[in-house]
Amino acid sequence: MSSIDLLYELVKIPSTSTHEHEISIFLENKLVDLGMEITRIGNSLIGKLGRGRPILMLCGHLDTVPPFFPPQIKGERLFGRGAADDKGGLAAIINAIASVDQSKLNGTLLTTFVTDEELRSQGAQDVLPYIDADFGVVCEPTNLKIINGHKGRLTFRIETIGKSAHASNPALGKNAIVTMAKLVVLIDKMPLMKHPVLGNETVTVSTITGGEATNTVPNQCRIGVDYRYVPPHDVFSVLEMLRARLPEAKIDVAEDPKNFSQPFYLQNHEIITFLEGSIRCSGQNPQVVTMDAGTDASRFNDAGIPTVVFGPGDIAQAHTTDEWIDLREVETASTIFVELIKRVLMA
């Protein structure tokens, strides 16, 4: 089965986060057909081929954001939920494994296909105790660029408390929404840290709720804030900074910080050199850049596995209403993965 045919079959299977069982079974059968030894952790899969060191890990995620919509090919593009994020990468990895001569492996190839990347990265957290690798590639839509670093992500709940009153006499109350509106302006103009490589931090007010009735002065307002941070910031220093700058508000981290990706930056590592050479062999010009969005690569790097991000597709297409991927990029990515496996495990 070609990478394009496989991609079509993958996109046909709905696999929004927490609903990955069907695609997990489908991919397990594919990996077994390739002769891989399978370890299942929930619906996450670790496939193993070969033995000894070095150990190369190729990782992708099974889940997509909602809503599901089925595949359709138009010219050189395949439309469908997950086409770019991340099923194009999964298809390229599997097709590459099917294309190499396994008898020539001099080391171990791991495929790590994880669940829940779009929500809390629970799949990556679950498989980490079972992963021993010398280096890895996390497949995400990067337009075949090598991503050697990205920002960390946190979300916060920010709440203002007012005093209820009849809307006909608002002076008797305190309007929590008005207070919040002033804070939102402050947040929008807040000076933020800049990293020399990863760039500027960003803060986005992304949700807002407040009030109970139009004839009542609201006594509560809450916003949700997405914060993309860079070193040396961490969850505690960002929280401390926000509380210092917004003393009128109640500010808390929205959920357990372990569920958010941390920043990472991998400079001048062997996996980058291997991947650059593989890209050149495919006729492409390798580019090494950083990105803003978080990935599971931060978890593997934090665990001591030097890992970059690389794959077919454009991150601008991820999560869109007409998500698509260039089929030529999927085929090129598969060729690059073949060359990477040869360079790392057959040299």
Summary of the structure (lengths in Angstrom):
residues: 347
radius of gyration: 22.8
end to end distance: 27.0
largest distance: 82.2
contacts: 1221
relative contact order: 0.20
helix: 35%
strand: 28%
